[in-house]
């Protein structure tokens, strides 16, 4: 594609921001960004890495808006269950493919989808937590308060206490 075709081309972001290209910027012989203007002649730039497609118009991902809409992720917040009982503090999150997958409250692990984060963290009621100890032959296999994760269910299945483990969450 020729650079001259970019000038004046319409641009549209995934969030609806629209404008047209007024400048093509390079750095070391590589396209770096497009400087654009909206209908009020306010300038904004589009990083070449964020361009999704170039056809009759340029479609791009509006990373600037996404970054402005993001909030800091703070650890150490108090965590409560749905009944208001204190469970501990938020110690960590695990990330898979840039998506929060699990949250850690001390040694307990919860799905990140089961949490509501604000000034404090609340574990949603749909998160299944053991209400009493799971025992086999008089010894405790899983302790009360342990969240039911796939790993915990697998351990219960290996011990032959899968059904007991599921029932103790009711």
Secondary structure as GFF3:
##gff-version 3
##sequence-region A 1 170
A	DSSP	three_ten_helix	3	5	.	.	.	ID=ss1
A	DSSP	beta_strand	10	13	.	.	.	ID=ss2
A	DSSP	beta_strand	18	27	.	.	.	ID=ss3
A	DSSP	beta_strand	30	37	.	.	.	ID=ss4
A	DSSP	beta_strand	43	47	.	.	.	ID=ss5
A	DSSP	three_ten_helix	48	50	.	.	.	ID=ss6
A	DSSP	beta_strand	51	54	.	.	.	ID=ss7
A	DSSP	beta_strand	58	60	.	.	.	ID=ss8
A	DSSP	alpha_helix	63	69	.	.	.	ID=ss9
A	DSSP	beta_strand	78	80	.	.	.	ID=ss10
A	DSSP	beta_strand	86	96	.	.	.	ID=ss11
A	DSSP	beta_strand	99	105	.	.	.	ID=ss12
A	DSSP	beta_strand	108	111	.	.	.	ID=ss13
A	DSSP	three_ten_helix	112	114	.	.	.	ID=ss14
A	DSSP	beta_strand	115	117	.	.	.	ID=ss15
A	DSSP	beta_strand	121	123	.	.	.	ID=ss16
A	DSSP	beta_strand	134	136	.	.	.	ID=ss17
A	DSSP	beta_strand	139	142	.	.	.	ID=ss18
A	DSSP	alpha_helix	150	159	.	.	.	ID=ss19
A	DSSP	alpha_helix	162	167	.	.	.	ID=ss20
###
